[in-house]
Each structure stands twice: as C-alpha cells, then as structure tokens.
Amino acid sequence: MTARFCLLVVAKAPVPGFAKTRLCPPATPAQAADIAAAALLDTLDAVCATREAVPVVAMTGELGAAARGSELGRALRRTTVIAQRGWDFGARLANAHADVAAVLAGLPVLQIGMDTPQVTPELLDASIEPVLRGVHGAVLGPAEDGGWWGLGLADPHHAQVLAGVPMSQEDTGTRTRQALESAGLTTGPLPKLSDVDTMTDARRVAAAAPRGRFAAAVRAVEGRDVA
C-alpha cells in the first residue's frame, strides 16, 4: 500500500495527577488518567485503521508511570513514535510537523490530539481529502471550546506559524486560522468536535462514541454499568 499522508497524533503520557486534572472532581486523579489513556487508545485504533496513512505519534511524558502503560506501549508499537521538543505547546506542535517532514518528505500531514476519541477512520480520511486533491492548502477542525482538534497541511513546514499562536485559549482556533491564511494558505473547514477538558465534555464525547474504551472509562467514574 502506498501512503498518501501522515496521521500525526500529539500526545502525553496519562500520568495520574498530571492528566486531565479538570475532570477532578468527580473523577479521582487515577480515574482522570484512565480516561485520558482510554481516549488515546481509541484514537490510536482509529488512526491505525485509516488506509493509506502513516501513523506517527509525537509523545511526551513517562509512559512507565502512566495509566494503562503496558497497553499503550503495545498500541504505540503500531506507530512511529517521536519525542516532542520545544519551549511551549505551539513550538512543540510546529517542531512535530517539522520532524515528520524530515522523515516523510513530500507527504501531507493531518494532525490530531489524543482527546477526540470519537474520530473514525472515515472522518480522518475525509478530513485530509481536500488537501490531497489540492482544493485547500490547509484544513482546520474547530473545537467546541474555541480551540481546534485537527489540522491538515499539504506542506507540514507551514506548521511553523503555530509557534506564534497562543494555545488553550477561547480564540486559539480563530488565531490559528488567521495565522494560516496570513501565510497564504487557503484553509478549509472540518466538522466541529468536542474535545475533553471537563466531565461535561467527557459525557458528550462518550455519547458520540458509546462503544469504545473512553465511554466505558467515563461510565466507570459515574458508577454506571461499563458493559
């Protein structure tokens, strides 16, 4: 199979006390980390099932201390893992794209995070299609909180603009689109998704993907049947 694009997942090890802390309460730190691990595992399943895509994970954190560390280690063996580098999140995103471009020269990149476990191979494939067909130089998927969940680039070197965008703000999505367009990229829209910051978000995402590990982990926090 000839790869048409790279699927880049930006992730951090879900270590209790450091992962998804805004889920606490009602979740305990261990439960919040378990939810984060479940989200990453579901995301990796979707990424690895996407045809004609090369899966790459830009990782940070100590996997040995993470929730479901052994399971995550096995799942990551299906991908190429690179280390995140940079002084802040915007720089780490830009550097991850640059590192992918150095290894997979010429391939467009679709980058997602680890907290949209409702993504499917069909959605990921459709998201990059306008870039592959040359309709847009970039595509951007807005998140419910004002950020973004997905970024597709025909040339991943253009991700350097992310280093100048303030992240984790209500206007991060708008600022990212403006930065891309200021760089001369026509930027097409992707569907709006909810990522996971609060338990309200977690319930919404679990309802959208009720059969995955993530939904089971959310139900476990609420004391509901996980079957």
N, CA and C of each residue as an Amber inpcrd file, in Angstrom:
protein
   681
   0.8290000  -1.1920000   0.0000000   0.0000000   0.0000000   0.0000000
   0.8720000   1.2540000   0.0000000   0.5910000   2.1840000  -0.8910000
   1.3220000   3.4440000  -0.9530000   0.6860000   4.4550000  -0.0170000
   1.4820000   5.0400000   0.8590000   0.9610000   6.0300000   1.8000000
   0.6870000   7.3380000   1.0660000  -0.4650000   7.9260000   1.3550000
  -0.8140000   9.2130000   0.7620000  -0.6120000  10.3640000   1.7290000
  -0.6120000  10.0840000   3.0360000  -0.4410000  11.1600000   4.0090000
  -0.0060000  10.5800000   5.3470000   0.4320000  11.4730000   6.2230000
   0.8090000  11.0990000   7.5790000  -0.2980000  11.5120000   8.5360000
  -0.6410000  10.6320000   9.4370000  -1.5450000  10.9490000  10.5340000
  -0.7000000  11.1350000  11.7820000  -0.6310000  12.3630000  12.2590000
   0.2130000  12.7250000  13.3840000  -0.6420000  12.9370000  14.6190000
  -0.3880000  12.1520000  15.6620000  -1.0850000  12.2830000  16.9390000
  -0.1330000  12.9180000  17.9440000  -0.5690000  14.0070000  18.5460000
   0.2260000  14.6780000  19.5740000  -0.3230000  14.2640000  20.9350000
   0.5160000  13.6450000  21.7620000   0.0150000  13.0180000  22.9800000
   1.0070000  13.1740000  24.1220000   0.4810000  13.0490000  25.3370000
   1.3600000  12.9620000  26.5040000   0.9460000  11.7730000  27.3460000
   1.9080000  11.2010000  28.0390000   1.6360000  10.0290000  28.8650000
   0.5940000  10.3930000  29.9340000  -0.4620000   9.5990000  30.0550000
  -1.5230000   9.9060000  31.0200000  -1.1450000   9.4820000  32.4410000
  -0.3560000  10.3040000  33.0950000   0.1310000  10.0130000  34.4360000
  -0.8380000  10.5890000  35.4670000  -1.2940000   9.8010000  36.4330000
  -2.2170000  10.3190000  37.4550000  -1.6620000  11.5590000  38.1370000
  -2.5300000  12.5650000  38.2730000  -2.1270000  13.8210000  38.8720000
  -1.6450000  14.8490000  37.8740000  -1.3790000  14.4030000  36.6140000
  -0.8900000  15.3100000  35.5760000  -1.7470000  15.2690000  34.3180000
  -2.6890000  14.3350000  34.2490000  -3.5020000  14.1590000  33.0480000
  -4.9600000  14.4790000  33.3440000  -5.5460000  15.3340000  32.5120000
  -6.9800000  15.6610000  32.5800000  -7.4090000  16.0080000  34.0060000
  -6.6630000  16.8780000  34.6420000  -6.9510000  17.2100000  36.0410000
  -8.2470000  17.9970000  36.1950000  -8.7310000  18.6100000  35.1200000
 -10.0070000  19.3320000  35.2150000 -11.2000000  18.3860000  35.3130000
 -10.9660000  17.0870000  35.1520000 -12.0350000  16.1040000  35.3750000
 -12.2320000  15.8170000  36.8580000 -11.3470000  16.3390000  37.7050000
 -11.3720000  16.0760000  39.1520000 -11.9110000  17.2970000  39.9080000
 -12.8920000  17.1140000  40.7640000 -13.8300000  16.0030000  40.8020000
 -14.8260000  16.1170000  39.6470000 -15.6310000  15.1050000  39.3990000
 -15.8900000  13.9250000  40.2230000 -14.8580000  12.8100000  40.0760000
 -14.0450000  12.8470000  39.0360000 -13.0530000  11.7790000  38.8780000
 -11.9210000  11.9530000  39.8830000 -11.3490000  10.8570000  40.3030000
 -10.0970000  10.8970000  41.0600000  -8.9510000  11.1020000  40.0730000
  -7.7540000  11.4790000  40.5320000  -6.6230000  11.5890000  39.6070000
  -6.3630000  10.2970000  38.8220000  -6.5070000   9.1630000  39.4760000
  -6.2930000   7.8870000  38.7830000  -7.3640000   7.6680000  37.7180000
  -8.6180000   8.0050000  38.0270000  -9.6860000   7.8490000  37.0470000
  -9.5160000   8.8110000  35.8820000  -9.0930000  10.0360000  36.1650000
  -8.8680000  11.0050000  35.0890000  -7.7720000  10.5190000  34.1430000
  -6.6950000   9.9680000  34.7130000  -5.6250000   9.4240000  33.8780000
  -6.1100000   8.2320000  33.0730000  -6.9790000   7.4180000  33.6580000
  -7.5230000   6.2740000  32.9460000  -8.3890000   6.7230000  31.7720000
  -9.1650000   7.7880000  31.9740000  -9.9630000   8.3390000  30.8830000
  -9.0550000   8.8360000  29.7640000  -7.9690000   9.5270000  30.1330000
  -7.0270000  10.0140000  29.1260000  -6.3820000   8.8580000  28.3750000
  -6.0130000   7.8110000  29.0830000  -5.4080000   6.6440000  28.4310000
  -6.3910000   5.9810000  27.4820000  -7.6340000   5.8620000  27.9180000
  -8.6600000   5.2610000  27.0690000  -8.8780000   6.0930000  25.8110000
  -8.8620000   7.4210000  25.9650000  -9.0170000   8.3030000  24.8040000
  -7.8910000   8.0920000  23.8060000  -6.6680000   7.9960000  24.2930000
  -5.5310000   7.7880000  23.4040000  -5.6000000   6.4330000  22.7160000
  -5.9870000   5.4100000  23.4380000  -6.0910000   4.0800000  22.8380000
  -7.1530000   4.0420000  21.7460000  -8.3130000   4.6490000  22.0060000
  -9.3570000   4.6910000  20.9730000  -8.8850000   5.4920000  19.7680000
  -8.1880000   6.5970000  20.0210000  -7.6630000   7.4150000  18.9350000
  -6.6660000   6.6260000  18.0950000  -5.7720000   5.8980000  18.7410000
  -4.7800000   5.1060000  18.0040000  -5.4360000   4.0190000  17.1660000
  -6.5050000   3.4180000  17.6890000  -7.2330000   2.4210000  16.8920000
  -7.7470000   3.0370000  15.5920000  -8.3450000   4.2310000  15.6980000
  -8.8830000   4.8910000  14.5030000  -7.7710000   5.2800000  13.5450000
  -6.6830000   5.8010000  14.0830000  -5.5590000   6.2310000  13.2510000
  -4.9410000   5.0470000  12.5210000  -4.7190000   3.9640000  13.2290000
  -4.0630000   2.8030000  12.6170000  -4.9720000   2.0610000  11.6380000
  -6.2720000   2.3030000  11.7230000  -7.2080000   1.6800000  10.7880000
  -7.4670000   2.5380000   9.5540000  -6.8670000   3.7150000   9.4990000
  -7.0680000   4.6140000   8.3670000  -6.1540000   4.1960000   7.2190000
  -6.7560000   3.8440000   6.0950000  -6.0000000   3.3240000   4.9650000
  -5.1330000   4.4080000   4.3380000  -3.9890000   3.9970000   3.8470000
  -3.0600000   4.8580000   3.1040000  -2.4920000   5.9900000   3.9600000
  -2.4810000   5.7850000   5.2860000  -1.9220000   6.7730000   6.1960000
  -0.7590000   6.1640000   6.9710000   0.2730000   6.9580000   7.1970000
   1.3990000   6.5510000   8.0400000   1.1580000   7.1210000   9.4330000
   0.9790000   6.2710000  10.4590000   0.7150000   6.7810000  11.8060000
   1.9960000   7.1600000  12.5420000   2.0380000   8.3970000  13.0370000
   3.1630000   8.9010000  13.8180000   2.6130000   9.5190000  15.0900000
   3.2600000   9.2550000  16.2110000   2.8470000   9.8260000  17.4970000
   3.9940000  10.6640000  18.0430000   3.7250000  11.9490000  18.2820000
   4.6720000  12.8340000  18.9630000   4.3440000  12.7740000  20.4480000
   5.2210000  12.1790000  21.2150000   4.9210000  11.8050000  22.6060000
   5.7890000  12.5830000  23.5880000   5.2100000  12.8710000  24.7460000
   5.9730000  13.4110000  25.8530000   5.4890000  12.7520000  27.1330000
   6.3490000  12.7350000  28.1630000   5.9660000  12.1520000  29.4420000
   6.4970000  10.7410000  29.6240000   6.3610000  10.2500000  30.8480000
   6.9040000   8.9540000  31.2410000   5.8210000   7.8820000  31.1200000
   5.9200000   7.0680000  30.0740000   4.9000000   6.0460000  29.8390000
   4.8880000   5.0010000  30.9520000   6.0370000   4.7590000  31.5860000
   6.0930000   3.7650000  32.6510000   5.2660000   4.1230000  33.8560000
   4.9700000   5.4180000  34.0430000   4.1530000   5.8600000  35.1750000
   2.7050000   6.1070000  34.7720000   2.3650000   5.8270000  33.5340000
   1.0510000   6.1860000  33.0050000  -0.0060000   5.1350000  33.3010000
  -1.2520000   5.5630000  33.3320000  -2.3820000   4.6360000  33.3690000
  -2.3630000   3.7940000  32.0960000  -2.6540000   2.4910000  32.2460000
  -2.6740000   1.5580000  31.1140000  -1.3580000   1.6060000  30.3340000
  -0.2460000   1.7890000  31.0340000   1.0330000   1.9570000  30.3710000
   1.4190000   0.7920000  29.4800000   1.1810000  -0.4230000  29.9380000
   1.5430000  -1.5860000  29.1280000   0.6970000  -1.6600000  27.8620000
  -0.5970000  -1.4000000  28.0140000  -1.4930000  -1.4310000  26.8480000
  -1.1150000  -0.3320000  25.8580000  -0.7980000   0.8440000  26.3730000
  -0.3740000   1.9310000  25.4960000   0.9350000   1.5850000  24.7840000
   1.8610000   0.9620000  25.5020000   3.1130000   0.5740000  24.8790000
   2.8990000  -0.3630000  23.7070000   1.9910000  -1.3300000  23.8750000
   1.6940000  -2.2440000  22.7710000   1.0500000  -1.5110000  21.6010000
   0.1270000  -0.5990000  21.9000000  -0.5510000   0.1450000  20.8310000
   0.4240000   1.0390000  20.0750000   1.3540000   1.6470000  20.7830000
   2.3020000   2.5490000  20.1410000   3.2700000   1.8170000  19.2270000
   3.4280000   0.5130000  19.4160000   4.3090000  -0.2460000  18.5240000
   3.7680000  -0.3110000  17.1000000   2.5010000   0.0120000  16.9390000
   1.9130000   0.0600000  15.5910000   2.2360000   1.3700000  14.8870000
   2.9040000   2.2860000  15.5620000   3.1740000   3.6120000  15.0290000
   4.6690000   3.9110000  15.0760000   5.0530000   5.0260000  14.4780000
   6.3760000   5.5910000  14.6760000   6.2590000   6.6490000  15.7660000
   7.0540000   6.5280000  16.8160000   6.9950000   7.4620000  17.9400000
   8.1840000   8.4130000  17.8670000   7.8820000   9.7100000  17.9490000
   8.9230000  10.7290000  18.0170000   8.7310000  11.5270000  19.2970000
   9.7930000  12.1340000  19.7810000   9.7150000  12.9210000  21.0100000
   9.2850000  14.3450000  20.6930000   8.4220000  14.8850000  21.5490000
   8.0960000  16.3030000  21.4400000   9.2940000  17.1300000  21.8880000
   9.4440000  18.2800000  21.2720000  10.5110000  19.1880000  21.6680000
  10.0390000  20.6250000  21.4670000  10.4470000  21.5030000  22.3560000
  10.0510000  22.9010000  22.2480000   9.7320000  23.4940000  23.6010000
   9.7160000  24.8130000  23.6560000   9.5720000  25.5360000  24.9190000
   8.1180000  25.7200000  25.3400000   7.1730000  25.6150000  24.4220000
   5.7600000  25.6910000  24.7800000   4.9860000  24.8250000  23.7870000
   3.6580000  24.7450000  23.9740000   2.8860000  23.8100000  23.1790000
   2.8870000  24.1800000  21.7020000   2.7870000  25.4770000  21.3860000
   2.8200000  25.8790000  19.9850000   4.1070000  25.4730000  19.3060000
   5.2270000  25.6680000  20.0000000   6.5140000  25.2730000  19.4420000
   6.6170000  23.7610000  19.2880000   6.0670000  23.0160000  20.2470000
   6.1230000  21.5500000  20.1420000   5.3080000  21.0530000  18.9440000
   4.1670000  21.6950000  18.6970000   3.3810000  21.3190000  17.5180000
   4.1520000  21.6070000  16.2370000   4.7100000  22.8160000  16.1460000
   5.4750000  23.1820000  14.9490000   6.6420000  22.2220000  14.7360000
   7.3520000  21.8900000  15.8080000   8.5040000  21.0020000  15.6880000
   8.0930000  19.5810000  15.3070000   6.9490000  19.1260000  15.8050000
   6.4850000  17.7840000  15.4390000   6.2310000  17.6890000  13.9410000
   5.6170000  18.7240000  13.3670000   5.3940000  18.7340000  11.9180000
   6.7270000  18.7690000  11.1750000   7.6700000  19.5740000  11.6620000
   8.9730000  19.6500000  11.0020000   9.6980000  18.3070000  11.0560000
   9.5900000  17.6060000  12.1760000  10.2450000  16.3100000  12.3030000
   9.6140000  15.2810000  11.3740000   8.2900000  15.3380000  11.2310000
   7.6200000  14.4400000  10.2890000   8.0680000  14.7430000   8.8620000
   8.1490000  16.0310000   8.5330000   8.5550000  16.4110000   7.1810000
   9.9590000  15.9210000   6.8650000  10.8270000  15.8810000   7.8760000
  12.1990000  15.4320000   7.6550000  12.2640000  13.9420000   7.3590000
  11.3480000  13.1800000   7.9330000  11.3620000  11.7210000   7.7670000
  10.4850000  11.2700000   6.6040000   9.3460000  11.9390000   6.4250000
   8.3660000  11.5530000   5.4040000   8.2300000  12.6910000   4.4020000
   9.3000000  13.0050000   3.7510000   9.3430000  14.1530000   2.8450000
   8.2770000  14.0340000   1.7590000   7.5480000  15.1250000   1.5620000
   6.5560000  15.1830000   0.4940000   5.1690000  14.7540000   0.8820000
   4.9950000  14.1600000   2.0670000   3.6660000  13.7090000   2.4700000
   2.9140000  14.8110000   3.1920000   1.6550000  15.0610000   2.8260000
   0.8120000  15.9350000   3.6340000   0.6110000  15.3250000   5.0190000
   0.2200000  16.1570000   5.9700000   0.0370000  15.7190000   7.3560000
  -1.3360000  16.1420000   7.8550000  -2.0120000  15.2250000   8.5200000
  -3.2040000  15.5420000   9.2920000  -2.8610000  15.3050000  10.7520000
  -2.8650000  16.3750000  11.5390000  -2.5110000  16.2920000  12.9530000
  -3.7520000  16.3720000  13.8330000  -3.8410000  15.4690000  14.8140000
  -4.9140000  15.4920000  15.7950000  -4.2920000  15.3260000  17.1760000
  -5.1220000  15.4970000  18.2020000  -4.6720000  15.2740000  19.5610000
  -5.1260000  13.9130000  20.0680000  -5.0390000  13.7220000  21.3810000
  -5.3890000  12.4380000  21.9770000  -6.7320000  12.4790000  22.6810000
  -7.4530000  13.6120000  22.6080000  -8.6850000  13.7170000  23.3830000
  -9.9150000  13.9620000  22.5200000  -9.8900000  13.4070000  21.2930000
 -11.1000000  13.3290000  20.4760000 -11.2850000  11.8640000  20.0600000
 -11.6020000  10.9980000  21.0340000 -11.6870000   9.5630000  20.7250000
 -12.8940000   9.1900000  19.8820000 -13.7430000  10.1640000  19.5770000
 -14.8840000   9.8940000  18.7030000 -14.5010000   9.9060000  17.2240000
 -13.2460000  10.2250000  16.8840000 -12.8600000  10.2170000  15.4710000
 -12.9090000   8.7880000  14.9300000 -13.1570000   8.6970000  13.6360000
 -13.2170000   7.4120000  12.9450000 -12.2670000   7.4430000  11.7530000
 -11.8840000   6.2750000  11.2380000 -11.0640000   6.2690000  10.0230000
 -11.7350000   7.0150000   8.8770000 -13.0410000   6.9040000   8.7850000
 -13.7670000   7.5770000   7.7090000 -13.6560000   9.0970000   7.8380000
 -13.7970000   9.6060000   9.0750000 -13.6760000  11.0450000   9.2960000
 -12.2680000  11.5270000   8.9990000 -11.2670000  10.7830000   9.4430000
  -9.8840000  11.1920000   9.2190000  -9.5500000  11.2040000   7.7330000
  -9.9950000  10.2010000   7.0260000  -9.7340000  10.1340000   5.5900000
 -10.4240000  11.2850000   4.8660000 -11.6810000  11.5670000   5.2250000
 -12.4170000  12.6550000   4.5770000 -11.8150000  14.0160000   4.9250000
 -11.2390000  14.1270000   6.1240000 -10.6930000  15.4110000   6.5580000
  -9.4940000  15.8450000   5.7300000  -8.6470000  14.9120000   5.3530000
  -7.4390000  15.2650000   4.5960000  -7.7050000  15.3190000   3.0950000
  -8.8250000  14.7960000   2.6500000  -9.0820000  14.6940000   1.2120000
  -9.0020000  16.0260000   0.4700000  -9.5610000  17.1430000   0.9940000
  -9.4330000  18.4110000   0.2590000  -7.9790000  18.8540000   0.0740000
  -7.1270000  18.5070000   1.0270000  -5.7070000  18.8260000   0.9050000
  -5.0550000  17.9330000  -0.1550000  -5.3810000  16.6580000  -0.1370000
  -4.7950000  15.7330000  -1.1090000  -5.2020000  16.0910000  -2.5320000
  -6.4140000  16.6020000  -2.6990000  -6.9040000  16.9630000  -4.0360000
  -6.4750000  18.3640000  -4.4500000  -5.7940000  19.0820000  -3.5800000
  -5.3330000  20.4170000  -3.9160000  -6.3890000  21.4900000  -3.8280000
  -7.5170000  21.1790000  -3.2160000  -8.5790000  22.1740000  -3.0610000
  -8.1710000  23.2450000  -2.0540000  -7.5160000  22.8130000  -0.9740000
  -7.0400000  23.7220000   0.0590000  -5.5900000  23.3810000   0.4100000
  -4.8420000  24.4050000   0.8100000  -3.5090000  24.1610000   1.3270000
  -3.5240000  23.6890000   2.7610000  -4.6420000  23.9680000   3.4460000
  -4.7960000  23.5630000   4.8450000  -6.2640000  23.3340000   5.1380000
  -6.5220000  22.5090000   6.1410000  -7.8650000  22.3560000   6.7030000
  -7.7390000  22.4480000   8.2160000  -8.7800000  22.9940000   8.8580000
  -8.7430000  23.1880000  10.3030000 -10.0820000  22.7950000  10.8970000
 -10.0370000  21.9420000  11.9250000 -11.2470000  21.4690000  12.5840000
 -11.4690000  22.1870000  13.9010000 -12.4930000  23.0200000  14.0130000
 -12.7240000  23.7450000  15.2620000 -13.2180000  22.8360000  16.3730000
 -12.8800000  23.2030000  17.6010000 -13.3700000  22.5030000  18.7870000
 -14.4140000  23.3700000  19.4780000 -15.2680000  22.7170000  20.2520000
 -16.3580000  23.4190000  20.9190000 -15.8620000  24.5120000  21.8640000
 -14.6610000  24.3580000  22.4060000 -14.1500000  25.3130000  23.3950000
 -13.4100000  26.4990000  22.7800000 -13.4230000  26.6020000  21.4510000
 -12.7390000  27.6960000  20.7840000 -11.3700000  27.3420000  20.2490000
 -10.8900000  26.1700000  20.5820000  -9.6270000  25.7040000  20.0370000
  -9.8280000  24.9620000  18.7310000  -8.9750000  23.9730000  18.4660000
  -9.1430000  23.1480000  17.2780000  -8.6750000  21.7280000  17.5800000
  -9.2710000  20.7870000  16.8670000  -8.9650000  19.3710000  17.1130000
  -8.1500000  18.7430000  16.0050000  -8.1600000  19.3360000  14.8160000
  -7.4640000  18.7330000  13.6830000  -6.9000000  19.7920000  12.7580000
  -5.7120000  19.5490000  12.2280000  -5.0590000  20.4540000  11.2840000
  -4.4230000  19.6310000  10.1800000  -4.8420000  19.8860000   8.9610000
  -4.2500000  19.2200000   7.8090000  -3.4540000  20.2050000   6.9760000
  -2.2700000  19.8110000   6.5410000  -1.3880000  20.6840000   5.7730000
  -0.8040000  19.9370000   4.5820000  -0.8750000  20.5620000   3.4150000
  -0.2260000  19.9840000   2.2480000   1.2880000  19.9640000   2.4330000
   1.8100000  21.0220000   3.0360000   3.2340000  21.1120000   3.3520000
   3.3690000  21.3160000   4.8570000   3.8270000  20.3010000   5.5910000
   3.8900000  20.4290000   7.0470000   4.8370000  21.5170000   7.5430000
   5.7200000  22.0230000   6.6770000   6.5870000  23.1200000   7.1000000
   5.7790000  24.3690000   7.4610000   4.5670000  24.4890000   6.8970000
   3.7340000  25.6420000   7.2220000   3.2640000  25.6390000   8.6760000
   3.4440000  24.5240000   9.3690000   3.0670000  24.4760000  10.7870000
   3.9450000  25.3750000  11.6440000   4.9890000  25.9460000  11.0730000
   5.8160000  26.8720000  11.8440000   5.0070000  28.0530000  12.3730000
   3.8730000  28.3750000  11.7200000   3.0560000  29.5020000  12.1980000
   2.4620000  29.2120000  13.5760000   2.3690000  27.9390000  13.9580000
   1.7650000  27.5880000  15.2460000   2.6130000  28.0810000  16.4100000
   3.8880000  28.2610000  16.1920000   4.7660000  28.7160000  17.2660000
   4.4050000  30.1170000  17.7420000   3.6810000  30.8760000  16.9150000
   3.2870000  32.2230000  17.2980000   1.8440000  32.3540000  17.7240000
   1.1390000  31.2330000  17.8710000  -0.2760000  31.2560000  18.2390000
  -0.4320000  30.8750000  19.7060000  -1.0700000  31.7150000  20.5250000
  -1.3450000  31.3270000  21.9170000  -2.2940000  30.1270000  21.9480000
  -1.9300000  29.0930000  22.6760000  -2.7200000  27.8750000  22.7310000
  -3.6000000  27.8570000  23.9860000  -4.6150000  26.9870000  23.9480000
  -5.5210000  26.7610000  25.0870000  -6.2560000  28.0310000  25.5010000
  -6.6670000  28.8140000  24.4940000  -7.4750000  29.9990000  24.7290000
  -8.7790000  29.8930000  23.9540000  -9.7370000  30.7350000  24.3020000
 -11.0260000  30.6970000  23.6340000 -10.9330000  31.1060000  22.1700000
  -9.8910000  31.8480000  21.8060000  -9.7330000  32.2920000  20.4290000
  -8.5970000  31.5890000  19.7030000  -8.1140000  30.4760000  20.2520000
  -6.9960000  29.7720000  19.6090000  -7.3620000  29.3200000  18.2020000
  -8.5750000  28.8180000  18.0060000  -8.9830000  28.3830000  16.6760000
  -8.9850000  29.5260000  15.6830000  -9.5490000  30.6540000  16.0800000
  -9.5880000  31.8250000  15.2060000  -8.1840000  32.3180000  14.8890000
  -7.3400000  32.3870000  15.9220000  -5.9710000  32.8580000  15.7030000
  -5.1800000  31.9010000  14.8040000  -5.4330000  30.6040000  14.9450000
  -4.7350000  29.6340000  14.0930000  -5.1430000  29.8000000  12.6400000
  -6.4430000  29.9380000  12.4100000  -6.9040000  30.1600000  11.0390000
  -6.2860000  31.4390000  10.4580000  -6.2590000  32.5080000  11.2420000
  -5.6810000  33.7650000  10.7710000  -4.2010000  33.6010000  10.4400000
  -3.4760000  32.8460000  11.2730000  -2.0500000  32.6340000  11.0230000
  -1.8260000  31.8440000   9.7370000  -2.6410000  30.8360000   9.5130000
  -2.5200000  30.0440000   8.2950000  -2.8230000  30.8870000   7.0640000
  -3.8740000  31.6820000   7.1350000  -4.2520000  32.4960000   5.9870000
  -3.2560000  33.6240000   5.7570000  -2.6580000  34.1350000   6.8360000
  -1.6170000  35.1560000   6.6760000  -0.3840000  34.5910000   5.9890000
  -0.1970000  33.2700000   6.1070000   0.9130000  32.5980000   5.4240000
   0.5670000  32.2410000   3.9800000  -0.6260000  32.6510000   3.5220000
  -1.0250000  32.4320000   2.1440000  -1.7570000  31.1400000   1.8800000
  -2.2100000  30.4580000   2.9440000  -2.8750000  29.1720000   2.7750000
  -4.3950000  29.3420000   2.7420000  -5.0190000  28.8070000   1.6980000
  -6.4720000  28.6890000   1.7370000  -6.8060000  27.5840000   2.7360000
  -7.6880000  27.8910000   3.6820000  -7.9330000  26.9870000   4.8090000
  -9.3860000  26.5620000   4.8270000  -9.6240000  25.2870000   4.5320000
 -10.9780000  24.7650000   4.5150000 -11.4140000  24.3040000   5.8960000
 -12.7300000  24.2820000   6.1330000 -13.2470000  23.8740000   7.4370000
 -13.4330000  22.3700000   7.5420000 -13.2780000  21.8700000   8.7470000
 -13.6320000  20.4970000   9.0900000 -14.8160000  20.5480000  10.0620000
 -15.4900000  19.4260000  10.3140000 -16.5920000  19.4360000  11.2810000
 -16.1200000  19.8570000  12.6650000 -16.9970000  20.5360000  13.3930000
 -16.6850000  20.9180000  14.7670000 -16.8730000  19.7050000  15.6790000
 -15.8860000  19.4530000  16.5480000 -15.9490000  18.3610000  17.5130000
 -15.7370000  18.9020000  18.9230000 -16.1410000  18.1230000  19.8900000
 -15.8500000  18.4470000  21.2860000 -14.6380000  17.6460000  21.7280000
 -13.6120000  18.3450000  22.2320000 -12.5330000  17.6230000  22.8840000
 -12.8780000  17.4950000  24.3670000 -11.9690000  16.9800000  25.1640000
 -12.3110000  16.6100000  26.5420000 -11.4820000  17.4260000  27.5230000
 -12.1260000  18.3940000  28.1560000 -11.4960000  19.1440000  29.2340000
 -12.2210000  18.9370000  30.5600000 -13.5630000  18.8680000  30.5140000
 -14.3880000  18.7420000  31.7130000 -15.2160000  17.4670000  31.6250000
 -15.8710000  17.1050000  32.7190000 -16.7370000  15.9210000  32.6920000
 -17.9360000  16.1430000  31.7840000 -18.3900000  17.3740000  31.6460000
 -19.4590000  17.6440000  30.6870000 -19.0040000  17.2970000  29.2790000
 -17.7740000  17.7090000  28.9370000 -17.2010000  17.3260000  27.6360000
 -17.1050000  15.8090000  27.5220000 -16.6270000  15.1670000  28.5790000
 -16.4200000  13.7220000  28.5480000 -17.7330000  12.9900000  28.3010000
 -18.7890000  13.4340000  28.9500000 -20.0960000  12.7890000  28.7390000
 -20.5630000  12.9760000  27.2980000 -20.3460000  14.1790000  26.7490000
 -20.7630000  14.4630000  25.3720000 -20.0110000  13.5680000  24.3880000
 -18.7060000  13.4460000  24.5820000 -17.9010000  12.6290000  23.6770000
 -18.2390000  11.1470000  23.8420000 -18.4650000  10.7090000  25.0820000
 -18.8360000   9.3090000  25.3150000 -20.1550000   8.9690000  24.6390000
 -21.0890000   9.9180000  24.6130000 -22.3650000   9.6800000  23.9390000
 -22.1760000   9.5680000  22.4290000 -21.1780000  10.2910000  21.8960000
 -20.9220000  10.2330000  20.4560000 -20.2150000   8.9440000  20.0490000
 -19.4790000   8.3260000  20.9860000 -18.7550000   7.0760000  20.7040000
 -18.9650000   6.1240000  21.8720000 -20.1630000   5.5730000  22.0250000
 -20.5200000   4.8430000  23.2490000 -19.8880000   3.4680000  23.3940000
 -19.2590000   2.9350000  22.3680000 -18.7700000   1.5570000  22.4290000
 -17.2740000   1.4440000  22.7000000 -16.5940000   2.5500000  22.8220000
 -15.1520000   2.4980000  22.9650000 -14.6820000   2.4110000  24.4060000
 -13.3720000   2.3110000  24.5660000 -12.7670000   2.2920000  25.8970000
 -13.0650000   3.5860000  26.6460000 -13.0430000   4.6990000  25.9090000
 -13.2570000   6.0010000  26.5330000 -14.6230000   6.0590000  27.2050000
 -15.6640000   5.6830000  26.4860000 -17.0110000   5.7310000  27.0580000
 -17.1120000   4.8350000  28.2840000 -16.4860000   3.6660000  28.2350000
 -16.5150000   2.7710000  29.3940000 -15.8160000   3.4070000  30.5880000
 -14.7060000   4.1060000  30.3490000 -13.9840000   4.7500000  31.4470000
 -14.8010000   5.8850000  32.0560000 -15.5220000   6.6160000  31.2240000
 -16.3860000   7.6870000  31.7340000 -17.5270000   7.1100000  32.5490000
 -18.1210000   6.0350000  32.0600000 -19.2130000   5.4150000  32.8170000
 -18.7250000   4.8790000  34.1490000 -17.4950000   4.3900000  34.1980000
 -16.9440000   3.8540000  35.4460000 -16.8470000   4.9490000  36.5090000
 -16.4860000   6.1690000  36.1060000 -16.4040000   7.2800000  37.0550000
 -17.7770000   7.5740000  37.6530000 -18.7950000   7.4360000  36.8490000
 -20.1330000   7.7710000  37.2940000 -20.8570000   6.5920000  37.9240000
 -20.1440000   5.4790000  38.0990000 -20.7190000   4.3470000  38.7730000
 -21.7660000   3.6180000  37.9870000 -21.6960000   3.7650000  36.6630000
 -22.6740000   3.1130000  35.8100000 -22.0820000   1.8520000  35.2200000
 -22.9650000   1.0070000  34.6790000 -22.5530000  -0.2510000  34.0800000
 -21.5910000   0.0340000  32.9360000 -20.4260000  -0.5880000  32.9370000
 -19.4310000  -0.3400000  31.8990000 -19.5230000  -1.3610000  30.7660000
 -20.4490000  -2.2470000  30.8000000 -20.5570000  -3.2600000  29.7530000
 -21.1330000  -2.6740000  28.4800000
